[in-house]
Every structure is written in structure tokens, then in C-alpha cells.
Amino acid sequence: MTQTRPIIERSISEKILMTGDYYLRNHPGGISAVVAYWSRNIEDLRYYPIYKEGGKLTKAWWFVTSCLRMAGRMIFDRKVRIVHQHTAADGSFWRNAQISRMARFFGKKVILHVHASRFKDFYNESDEKDKARILDSLKKADLLIVLSESWKEWFGSIGIESGRMTVLHNITPEPTTMPDSRQEDGLTHFLFLGEIGQRKGVFDIIRAISAHKEEAAGRIGLRIGGNRNEDQLMQAIKENGLEEIVRFEGWVSGEKKIRLLNWADVYVLPSFNEGLPISILEAMSYGCPIISTPVGGIPEVVDNNGILVTPGNEEEIWRAMSRYADNPELIRTEGEASLRNVKPYLPGGVMTHLKEIYLKILETKE
């Protein structure tokens, strides 16, 4: 579907300053992916990146310069009414806490949009003084946006009023069909997309396949797309003799990503913690059943369209993969369920909801 007009027009966007991670040129992270999608649906997005991957000087430069630019805009642009902040946990949260204080100082409404997959750990592992500071910052926001009902319940459990929160789904773009990406090779195609590391469970997949290498050969193919720890992943593939089964694609985006999503039969992401992964929603939009874990908001979208396994349980991962490899009809029926379940996360619905959120706050008297 080709969208000719942004859903959020300039008459609204000119009243909003947005902060978060740098999102251009395939910057890693969930916040970057969200903002990249949003930028296509918000006319004249006024975005101030307060974090960019790099050394300490690079990170400090982006934070300080964005703060100064935002302060100048809030002082001299009388149209600005809202500061919408995308935050994760740890350092991301403390950076945004400073932005929140600045926004309130200049009399702006604050939307705090929490994406962190490990926010519970961040809060629970903090000392009592830091817990109080975290709660104070959360409570002073005019609105807290969370990714799922389960996250809303959790924030409520630590003292955030329900009326100060709303659930806004992560967005996934409309799928693009590329029939020539399909391969009739007799294999069941599994796909992993995400950060290469322990948290996303990619090495658990490698170990699961390695433990059943003879069964996997000639039955399944796995492609992995992502960045960070690439050398460690390549070494694991080679040491386990999985070169004929597993292929690392490097970082994927654009047409290459679309081709992989068209190629895939089943998407697998056995994460240890998550908010609500955009990659799962993307795979669902392409009709893939999902193998994942019951963490964060994942159970809210993976029900009749996939299998949830215990984080770190390699045998459960293998049994789930094997089940799909043995049952092509299951891939079809659960893939159809994925297409139904993902509809509320497509751009039209999500961006219209965001527009309604902005309008409601803008209509509030000072």
C-alpha cells in the first residue's frame, strides 16, 4: 500500500519535539526502528537524537548538542507544546529524565514513551534512592506510553495511575510481496532478525540445531540477520559444522530484509526479555508463525499463531522448529492467524492512535 499523505500533518507535528536514539543509517535498537517507521508518517518530524552509538565523546556530543538545540526551540518557538521522549532503561532513562526536567521548566507537556525490554530489572535492581527518582520522573510525565497491557499492569503495580498511561502498539509497515524470493528446496525456512547476542537467544538457536544436526540436515534452513558480535556468531556456526544449515546475512535492511521475510516460513526469536519486538510484528505481517518466549508483550500477539518456549531452553526450541518442519499445514494455518493478529499494528491504526493522543493533550488547557 502506497501512502501519499502523512497521517500526522504539520499543523500537529509543529507543536511537538521528539527525542530518542539516532535512527538513520541502520542505527541498532528498537527505538531507532520505531522512529524510522514513524518518520514516514509524520510530516516535518522535529526529532532530536540524544543518543548515538560510539565512544564516550560521540555519545556526549549528541546528548549535549541536542539538549541545547531543544532548549533554543522551546524558548523561541511558541508553537511547541509537547516533548515526546522515547526511552529505554539505564542510561537512556537518566538522560531522558534530564530532558523531562528541562521540558517542564519551559512549561511543556511531557510524554514519556517506554520501550525498554528490561525496565523491570532496571527498576528492581536499583537502590531505594534511585527507585524513588525513577518513580518521580515517571509520575511527573503528563502521559506514559507503554507497549502492551502487561507493561501497563506492571507500571500500575509500582504506583503509576492507570489514567496517566496508555498503550500504543509498536508499528510494522505494510508487507511487500516478492514471489521470486521463495525457494522450492524442500527445506523449512527459519529466520532470525535482531541484535546478535545472548539476550535475543540467537546462540540458543545455534546450540539447539547443533544438538540435532543430523536431523536438521536436509530438513531446515536458518538465516540470521543482525549486527554486533558477528565474529562470535560466525565462529559458532563454523565450530558446530552448521555451514550447510545456517547462513549469516549480516545487517539486513531495505530490499534485502523484505526478500528474507518473503523467503521465511517461520520466524524465531527466543529472547530473554523484550517489550514488544517489531521484528515479530514484521514477520507476522508476512504470514509467518512465530517461535518466541512468553516475555514482555509477546504473549499478547503470539497465541494461536506460534509456539512459546522457555527462555534458554534449547530442547524446546528444537522441538518447536521440528514441529513446523514436520507439519507444513501448520505453517499455513498459523501463518494465516499471524496475518489476522497483526492488523492492529499496521501503520494506519497505530499512527491514527498517536494522532489522537497528541490532539487530546493539545486540547488540554495549560
C-alpha positions as CSV (number, residue, x, y, z in Angstrom):
1,M,0.0,0.0,0.0
2,T,1.4,3.4,-1.0
3,Q,0.7,6.2,1.4
4,T,0.5,9.6,-0.3
5,R,0.0,11.8,2.7
6,P,1.4,11.6,6.2
7,I,-1.1,10.7,8.9
8,I,0.1,13.3,11.3
9,E,0.2,16.7,9.5
10,R,2.5,19.6,10.0
11,S,-0.3,21.5,11.8
12,I,0.2,18.9,14.6
13,S,3.8,18.0,14.3
14,E,5.0,21.6,14.6
15,K,3.7,21.6,18.2
16,I,5.8,18.6,19.1
17,L,9.5,18.0,19.8
18,M,10.6,14.4,19.8
19,T,13.7,12.8,21.4
20,G,15.3,9.4,21.4
21,D,18.1,7.4,19.7
22,Y,19.6,8.4,16.4
23,Y,17.7,6.4,13.8
24,L,19.3,7.0,10.4
25,R,21.6,4.6,8.5
26,N,20.6,1.4,10.3
27,H,21.3,2.5,13.8
28,P,20.7,-0.6,16.0
29,G,17.9,-0.8,18.6
30,G,14.1,-0.9,18.9
31,I,13.7,2.9,19.4
32,S,15.6,3.6,16.2
33,A,13.4,1.2,14.3
34,V,10.2,2.7,15.7
35,V,11.2,6.3,14.9
36,A,12.3,5.2,11.4
37,Y,8.8,3.9,10.7
38,W,7.2,6.9,12.3
39,S,9.2,9.4,10.3
40,R,7.4,8.2,7.2
41,N,4.0,9.1,8.7
42,I,4.8,12.4,10.5
43,E,5.1,15.4,8.3
44,D,8.1,17.6,9.1
45,L,9.2,15.5,12.1
46,R,11.1,17.6,14.6
47,Y,13.5,15.0,16.1
48,Y,16.4,15.5,18.4
49,P,18.6,12.4,18.8
50,I,20.1,12.3,22.3
51,Y,22.0,9.1,21.9
52,K,24.2,7.6,19.1
53,E,26.4,4.5,19.2
54,G,30.1,5.4,19.5
55,G,32.7,6.4,22.0
56,K,32.1,8.5,25.1
57,L,32.8,11.7,23.3
58,T,30.4,10.8,20.5
59,K,27.6,10.0,22.9
60,A,28.3,13.2,25.0
61,W,28.3,15.3,21.8
62,W,24.9,14.1,20.6
63,F,23.3,14.5,24.0
64,V,24.7,18.0,24.8
65,T,24.1,19.4,21.3
66,S,20.5,18.0,21.1
67,C,19.7,19.5,24.6
68,L,21.0,22.9,23.5
69,R,19.0,22.8,20.2
70,M,15.9,21.7,22.0
71,A,16.2,24.4,24.7
72,G,16.6,27.0,21.9
73,R,13.5,25.7,20.1
74,M,11.4,25.7,23.3
75,I,12.5,29.3,24.1
76,F,11.9,30.8,20.7
77,D,9.2,28.7,19.1
78,R,5.9,29.5,20.8
79,K,4.1,26.7,18.8
80,V,5.9,23.9,20.7
81,R,3.6,22.4,23.3
82,I,4.7,18.8,23.8
83,V,8.0,17.0,24.2
84,H,7.7,13.3,23.3
85,Q,10.5,11.2,24.7
86,H,11.5,7.7,23.6
87,T,13.3,6.0,26.4
88,A,14.8,2.6,27.3
89,A,16.3,1.7,30.7
90,D,19.6,2.5,32.5
91,G,21.5,5.5,30.9
92,S,18.7,6.1,28.4
93,F,16.2,6.7,31.2
94,W,18.5,9.0,33.2
95,R,19.2,11.1,30.0
96,N,15.5,11.4,29.4
97,A,14.9,12.4,33.0
98,Q,17.1,15.4,32.4
99,I,15.2,16.3,29.2
100,S,11.9,15.9,31.1
101,R,13.1,18.4,33.8
102,M,14.1,20.9,31.0
103,A,10.7,20.5,29.2
104,R,8.8,21.1,32.4
105,F,10.9,24.1,33.2
106,F,9.8,25.6,29.9
107,G,6.2,24.7,30.6
108,K,5.9,21.9,28.0
109,K,3.8,18.8,28.3
110,V,5.9,15.6,28.6
111,I,5.1,12.3,27.0
112,L,7.4,9.5,28.2
113,H,7.3,6.6,25.8
114,V,8.9,3.5,27.5
115,H,10.4,0.9,25.1
116,A,12.7,-0.9,27.5
117,S,12.6,-4.7,27.4
118,R,14.4,-4.8,30.8
119,F,12.8,-1.9,32.6
120,K,11.5,-4.2,35.3
121,D,15.1,-5.3,36.0
122,F,16.3,-1.8,35.8
123,Y,13.8,-0.7,38.5
124,N,14.0,-3.8,40.7
125,E,17.8,-3.8,40.8
126,S,18.0,-0.1,41.7
127,D,18.6,1.0,45.3
128,E,15.8,2.7,47.2
129,K,17.0,6.2,46.3
130,D,17.1,5.5,42.6
131,K,13.8,3.8,42.7
132,A,12.3,7.0,44.2
133,R,13.9,9.0,41.4
134,I,12.6,6.7,38.7
135,L,9.1,6.9,40.1
136,D,9.3,10.6,40.5
137,S,10.2,11.0,36.8
138,L,7.5,8.6,35.7
139,K,4.8,10.3,37.8
140,K,5.7,13.8,36.6
141,A,5.2,12.9,33.0
142,D,1.8,14.1,31.6
143,L,1.4,10.7,29.9
144,L,3.3,7.4,30.0
145,I,3.1,5.4,26.8
146,V,3.7,1.7,27.1
147,L,3.9,-1.1,24.6
148,S,1.3,-3.6,25.9
149,E,-1.3,-4.3,28.5
150,S,1.1,-6.4,30.5
151,W,3.5,-3.5,30.8
152,K,0.7,-1.2,31.8
153,E,-0.3,-3.6,34.6
154,W,3.4,-3.7,35.8
155,F,3.8,0.1,35.8
156,G,0.5,0.2,37.7
157,S,1.9,-2.2,40.3
158,I,4.7,0.2,41.1
159,G,2.4,3.2,41.6
160,I,1.6,4.8,38.3
161,E,-2.0,5.8,37.9
162,S,-3.9,4.0,35.1
163,G,-5.3,7.3,33.9
164,R,-1.8,8.6,33.2
165,M,-0.9,5.7,30.9
166,T,-1.9,4.5,27.5
167,V,-1.0,1.5,25.4
168,L,0.4,2.4,21.9
169,H,1.3,-0.6,19.8
170,N,4.6,-0.8,18.0
171,I,4.2,-0.2,14.3
172,T,5.1,-2.5,11.5
173,P,5.0,-1.5,7.8
174,E,2.7,-3.0,5.3
175,P,4.3,-6.1,3.7
176,T,5.8,-6.1,0.3
177,T,5.3,-9.3,-1.7
178,M,8.3,-10.7,-3.7
179,P,7.2,-14.1,-5.0
180,D,10.6,-14.7,-6.6
181,S,12.2,-14.8,-3.1
182,R,10.6,-18.2,-2.4
183,Q,12.8,-21.2,-2.8
184,E,11.4,-24.7,-3.5
185,D,14.4,-26.5,-2.0
186,G,12.5,-29.0,0.2
187,L,13.5,-27.1,3.4
188,T,11.5,-25.4,6.0
189,H,12.9,-21.9,6.2
190,F,13.5,-20.3,9.6
191,L,14.5,-16.6,10.1
192,F,16.1,-14.7,12.9
193,L,16.5,-10.9,12.8
194,G,17.9,-8.9,15.6
195,E,20.9,-8.0,17.7
196,I,23.4,-10.8,17.8
197,G,23.8,-11.6,21.5
198,Q,22.7,-13.7,24.4
199,R,19.6,-11.6,25.2
200,K,17.9,-12.3,21.9
201,G,18.6,-16.1,22.2
202,V,20.3,-16.5,18.8
203,F,23.1,-18.7,20.3
204,D,20.4,-20.9,21.9
205,I,19.1,-21.5,18.4
206,I,22.6,-22.4,17.2
207,R,23.1,-24.9,20.1
208,A,19.6,-26.3,19.5
209,I,20.4,-27.1,15.9
210,S,23.9,-28.3,16.7
211,A,22.5,-30.9,19.2
212,H,20.3,-32.3,16.4
213,K,22.5,-31.6,13.4
214,E,21.8,-34.9,11.6
215,E,18.0,-34.4,12.0
216,A,18.2,-30.8,10.8
217,A,20.3,-31.6,7.7
218,G,18.1,-31.6,4.6
219,R,15.0,-30.5,6.7
220,I,15.6,-27.0,7.8
221,G,17.4,-23.8,6.7
222,L,18.1,-20.9,9.1
223,R,19.1,-17.4,8.0
224,I,20.3,-14.9,10.6
225,G,20.3,-11.1,10.1
226,G,21.7,-8.7,12.6
227,N,24.7,-6.9,13.9
228,R,27.1,-6.9,17.0
229,N,29.1,-10.0,17.9
230,E,29.2,-11.1,14.3
231,D,32.6,-12.8,14.7
232,Q,31.3,-14.8,17.7
233,L,28.3,-16.0,15.6
234,M,30.4,-17.0,12.6
235,Q,32.7,-18.9,14.9
236,A,29.8,-20.8,16.5
237,I,28.4,-21.7,13.1
238,K,31.8,-23.0,11.9
239,E,32.8,-24.8,15.1
240,N,29.5,-26.7,15.1
241,G,29.7,-27.6,11.4
242,L,26.5,-25.8,10.5
243,E,27.5,-24.1,7.3
244,E,25.1,-26.1,5.2
245,I,22.2,-25.3,7.5
246,V,22.8,-21.8,8.9
247,R,23.7,-18.7,7.0
248,F,24.6,-15.3,8.5
249,E,23.3,-12.5,6.3
250,G,24.9,-9.6,8.2
251,W,22.9,-6.5,8.9
252,V,19.8,-6.5,6.7
253,S,17.5,-3.7,5.7
254,G,15.5,-2.4,2.8
255,E,15.0,-4.8,-0.1
256,K,17.3,-7.5,1.4
257,K,15.2,-7.6,4.5
258,I,12.0,-7.8,2.5
259,R,13.4,-10.7,0.5
260,L,14.3,-12.6,3.7
261,L,10.8,-12.1,5.1
262,N,9.3,-13.4,1.9
263,W,11.7,-16.3,2.0
264,A,10.9,-17.3,5.5
265,D,8.3,-19.9,6.6
266,V,8.7,-19.4,10.3
267,Y,10.2,-16.6,12.4
268,V,12.2,-17.5,15.6
269,L,13.2,-15.1,18.3
270,P,13.7,-16.8,21.7
271,S,14.5,-13.7,23.7
272,F,15.1,-13.5,27.5
273,N,13.4,-10.1,27.8
274,E,11.5,-7.8,25.4
275,G,9.0,-5.0,25.2
276,L,7.1,-6.0,22.1
277,P,9.6,-6.7,19.2
278,I,8.9,-5.0,15.9
279,S,10.7,-7.9,14.2
280,I,7.9,-10.3,15.4
281,L,5.2,-8.0,14.1
282,E,7.0,-7.7,10.8
283,A,7.3,-11.4,10.4
284,M,3.6,-11.8,11.3
285,S,2.7,-9.3,8.5
286,Y,4.4,-11.7,6.1
287,G,2.3,-14.6,7.3
288,C,5.0,-16.3,9.4
289,P,4.2,-18.4,12.5
290,I,6.3,-17.3,15.4
291,I,8.6,-19.3,17.8
292,S,9.4,-17.0,20.7
293,T,9.2,-16.7,24.5
294,P,6.5,-15.6,27.0
295,V,8.2,-12.3,27.9
296,G,7.1,-8.7,27.7
297,G,4.1,-8.2,25.4
298,I,4.9,-11.2,23.2
299,P,2.1,-13.4,24.5
300,E,-0.4,-10.7,23.5
301,V,0.4,-11.2,19.8
302,V,1.7,-14.8,19.8
303,D,-1.2,-17.1,20.7
304,N,-2.8,-19.2,18.0
305,N,-0.1,-18.3,15.6
306,G,3.1,-19.8,17.1
307,I,4.8,-21.6,19.9
308,L,6.2,-20.0,23.1
309,V,9.2,-21.7,24.6
310,T,11.1,-21.2,27.9
311,P,14.0,-18.7,27.5
312,G,17.3,-20.5,27.2
313,N,15.6,-24.0,26.7
314,E,17.4,-25.3,23.6
315,E,15.4,-28.6,23.5
316,E,12.1,-26.7,23.5
317,I,13.4,-24.5,20.7
318,W,14.4,-27.6,18.7
319,R,11.0,-29.3,19.3
320,A,9.2,-26.2,18.1
321,M,11.3,-26.0,14.9
322,S,10.9,-29.7,14.3
323,R,7.2,-29.5,14.7
324,Y,6.9,-26.9,11.9
325,A,9.3,-28.8,9.7
326,D,7.1,-31.9,10.1
327,N,3.8,-30.1,9.6
328,P,3.7,-27.7,6.5
329,E,-0.1,-27.4,7.0
330,L,0.5,-25.9,10.5
331,I,2.7,-23.3,8.9
332,R,-0.1,-22.3,6.6
333,T,-2.9,-22.2,9.2
334,E,-0.8,-20.4,11.9
335,G,0.6,-18.0,9.3
336,E,-3.0,-17.0,8.4
337,A,-3.6,-16.4,12.2
338,S,-0.5,-14.1,12.2
339,L,-1.9,-12.0,9.4
340,R,-5.1,-11.6,11.4
341,N,-3.3,-10.8,14.7
342,V,-1.0,-8.2,13.2
343,K,-3.7,-5.9,11.7
344,P,-3.9,-3.5,14.7
345,Y,-0.1,-2.9,14.4
346,L,-0.1,-1.7,10.8
347,P,0.7,2.0,10.2
348,G,-2.9,3.3,9.7
349,G,-4.2,2.2,13.0
350,V,-1.1,3.0,15.1
351,M,-0.4,6.4,13.7
352,T,-4.1,7.4,13.9
353,H,-4.0,6.4,17.6
354,L,-0.9,8.5,18.1
355,K,-2.6,11.4,16.4
356,E,-5.5,11.1,18.8
357,I,-3.1,11.1,21.7
358,Y,-1.5,14.3,20.6
359,L,-4.8,16.0,19.9
360,K,-6.1,15.1,23.3
361,I,-3.1,16.6,25.1
362,L,-3.1,19.7,22.8
363,E,-6.7,20.3,23.7
364,T,-5.9,20.2,27.4
365,K,-5.8,23.7,28.9
366,E,-2.5,24.9,30.3
